[in-house]
Amino acid sequence: MSAVDLFGAPAVAAASLVLTLGIYHAARRLFQRHPRIWLTPIIVTPLVLLVLLLGSGTPYEVYYTHTRWLTWMLGPATVAFAYPIHQQRGLIRRYPITLSIGVLTGVVLGVGSSWVLAWALGLPDEVMRNILPRSVSSPFAMPVAIMLGVQPELAVMCVLVTGVFGMVVGHGWLTWLNVSHPVAVGSAFGAATHGVGTAKAWQIGPEQGAVSSLTMIFSGIVLVLIGPLLARALA
């Protein structure tokens, strides 16, 4: 018997919201005490929630219905990056062409690599459409997913996996490639790993973080603008 059958959907939904916030807070405290990459809240929180949902038999629909406003908050959080970008506006003015190339390259490679990956693995058309917007932030990926005719929640999951992977391996990969310029590092994180990678870029340095924030936002805007073209091409 599931938790919904025992306590009712409203009670389980309310508990899901409290658990989500509580687990995230506890994960943050744990990471502050033990700053290890595998203890990052963005990794720990979903894993713990997944175990609890599966263990209690709570349907994802029940959980998401009453916690989706947390996803909605990603929009204002993305807009909040405007302030640190303003602080680093001098750096941005020095590299307008470089940043523009970074945004366009990131969008092309993000969508192109997703399509190639889906084709190489023989993934169904619906799965391919879900992973196409995986390299941009969730507030931008969700409307693109709707344009492509798939569920935005699944696209957000692809975005999360991409961001976590980029956060874990991105800095080491760039170091191995001897890429150290703040603009190059920031552009790479912002264009490929959106908000999660941008948080990592801010840990590396303020210039990397500002460039990553700008690249992330404009990459999302570009993908939303070309979303109807992608939908038409895949029709």
C-alpha positions in Angstrom: 0.0 0.0 0.0 1.4 3.4 -1.0 1.7 6.5 1.2 -1.1 8.1 -0.9 -3.5 5.3 0.0 -2.6 5.6 3.7 -2.6 9.3 4.3 -4.2 10.8 1.2 -2.8 12.8 -1.7 -3.0 16.3 0.0 -1.0 15.1 3.1 1.6 13.4 1.0 2.0 16.4 -1.2 2.4 18.8 1.7 5.0 16.4 3.2 6.8 16.3 -0.1 7.2 20.0 -0.1 8.5 20.1 3.5 10.8 17.2 2.8 12.2 18.8 -0.3 13.1 22.1 1.5 14.3 20.2 4.6 16.5 17.8 2.7 18.0 20.6 0.6 18.8 22.6 3.8 20.4 19.6 5.4 22.4 18.9 2.3 23.7 22.5 2.3 24.8 22.2 5.9 26.5 18.9 5.2 28.3 20.4 2.2 29.5 23.4 4.2 31.1 21.0 6.7 32.4 18.5 4.2 32.9 20.3 0.8 33.1 17.3 -1.4 31.8 17.3 -5.0 29.6 14.2 -4.4 28.0 15.9 -1.4 26.8 18.9 -3.4 23.1 19.7 -2.6 22.1 19.4 -6.3 23.3 15.8 -6.2 22.3 14.7 -2.7 18.8 16.2 -2.6 17.4 14.5 -5.8 18.9 11.1 -4.8 17.4 11.2 -1.3 14.0 12.3 -2.6 14.1 9.6 -5.2 14.7 7.0 -2.5 11.9 8.3 -0.3 9.4 8.5 -3.2 10.1 5.0 -4.4 10.1 3.7 -0.8 6.7 5.3 0.0 5.2 4.5 -3.3 4.3 8.1 -3.9 3.5 8.9 -7.6 5.7 11.5 -9.2 2.5 13.4 -10.4 1.5 13.9 -6.7 4.9 15.1 -5.7 5.3 17.5 -8.7 1.8 18.9 -8.5 2.5 20.5 -5.2 6.2 21.3 -5.6 6.3 22.7 -9.1 6.4 26.3 -7.9 10.0 25.4 -6.8 10.7 24.9 -10.6 9.0 28.1 -11.3 11.3 29.9 -9.0 14.2 29.1 -11.3 12.9 32.0 -13.5 13.4 34.7 -10.9 16.7 33.1 -9.9 18.0 33.3 -13.4 17.0 37.0 -13.6 18.9 37.6 -10.4 22.1 36.9 -12.2 21.7 40.3 -13.8 23.2 42.1 -10.8 26.6 40.2 -10.8 26.6 40.6 -14.6 26.2 44.4 -14.1 29.2 44.4 -11.7 31.4 42.8 -14.3 30.1 44.9 -17.3 33.6 46.2 -18.0 34.8 42.7 -18.7 31.8 42.0 -20.9 32.3 45.2 -22.9 35.9 44.1 -23.7 34.9 40.8 -25.2 31.5 41.3 -27.0 32.5 39.3 -30.1 34.1 36.5 -28.1 31.0 36.2 -25.9 28.7 36.2 -28.9 30.6 33.4 -30.5 30.6 31.5 -27.3 26.8 31.8 -27.1 26.1 30.7 -30.7 28.7 27.9 -30.5 27.2 26.6 -27.3 23.7 26.5 -28.7 24.8 24.8 -31.9 27.0 22.2 -30.2 24.4 21.6 -27.4 21.5 20.9 -29.8 23.8 19.2 -32.4 25.5 16.9 -29.9 22.1 16.0 -28.4 20.8 15.0 -31.8 23.9 13.0 -32.6 23.7 11.2 -29.2 20.1 10.3 -29.7 20.8 9.1 -33.3 23.8 7.0 -32.3 22.0 5.3 -29.4 18.8 4.8 -31.5 16.7 6.6 -29.0 13.0 7.2 -29.7 11.9 10.5 -31.2 10.3 11.6 -28.0 13.4 11.0 -26.0 15.5 12.9 -28.6 13.2 15.9 -28.3 13.5 15.9 -24.5 17.3 16.0 -24.6 17.6 18.7 -27.3 17.4 21.6 -24.8 19.5 19.9 -22.1 22.3 22.5 -22.3 20.2 25.6 -21.3 18.7 26.6 -18.0 15.4 25.1 -17.0 13.3 28.3 -17.4 14.4 28.3 -21.1 14.3 24.5 -21.6 10.7 24.2 -20.5 9.1 26.4 -23.2 11.4 24.9 -25.8 10.2 21.4 -24.8 6.6 22.5 -25.1 7.4 23.8 -28.6 8.9 20.4 -29.5 5.8 18.6 -28.2 7.2 16.9 -25.2 6.7 17.1 -21.4 8.8 20.0 -19.9 9.3 18.1 -16.7 11.3 15.4 -18.5 13.3 18.1 -20.3 14.2 19.6 -16.8 15.5 16.2 -15.7 17.8 16.1 -18.7 18.9 19.6 -17.9 19.7 18.6 -14.3 21.7 15.6 -15.3 23.7 17.7 -17.9 24.4 20.4 -15.3 25.5 18.0 -12.6 27.8 16.1 -15.0 29.3 19.4 -16.3 29.8 20.7 -12.7 31.6 17.5 -11.7 33.9 17.1 -14.7 34.0 20.5 -16.3 36.7 22.2 -14.4 39.0 19.2 -14.5 38.4 18.8 -18.2 39.2 22.5 -18.9 42.3 22.3 -16.8 43.5 19.2 -18.7 43.0 21.1 -21.9 45.0 24.0 -20.5 42.0 26.4 -20.8 42.4 29.0 -18.1 41.2 32.4 -19.5 38.2 33.7 -17.4 36.1 34.4 -20.5 36.8 30.9 -22.0 36.1 29.1 -18.7 33.0 31.1 -18.0 31.6 30.7 -21.6 32.2 27.0 -21.4 30.3 26.6 -18.1 27.5 28.9 -19.1 26.9 27.5 -22.6 27.1 23.8 -21.7 26.0 23.4 -18.0 23.6 26.4 -17.4 22.8 27.2 -13.8 24.5 24.4 -12.0 27.8 25.0 -14.0 27.4 28.7 -13.4 27.4 28.2 -9.7 30.7 26.3 -10.1 32.1 29.1 -12.3 31.4 31.6 -9.4 33.3 29.3 -7.1 36.3 29.5 -9.5 36.2 33.3 -9.7 33.9 36.4 -10.1 34.9 37.0 -13.8 34.3 33.4 -14.7 30.9 33.5 -12.9 29.8 36.8 -14.6 30.7 35.5 -18.1 29.0 32.2 -17.3 25.9 33.9 -16.2 25.7 36.1 -19.3 26.4 33.1 -21.6 23.8 31.0 -19.9 21.1 33.6 -20.2 21.7 34.5 -23.8 22.1 30.9 -24.8 18.6 30.2 -23.3 17.2 33.2 -25.2 18.7 32.1 -28.5 17.3 28.6 -28.1 13.8 29.9 -27.3 13.9 32.1 -30.4 15.0 29.2 -32.6 12.6 26.7 -30.9 9.9 27.1 -33.5 12.4 26.4 -36.3 13.6 23.2 -34.5 10.0 22.1 -34.1 9.3 22.6 -37.8 12.5 20.8 -38.8 11.5 17.8 -36.6 7.9 17.7 -37.7 
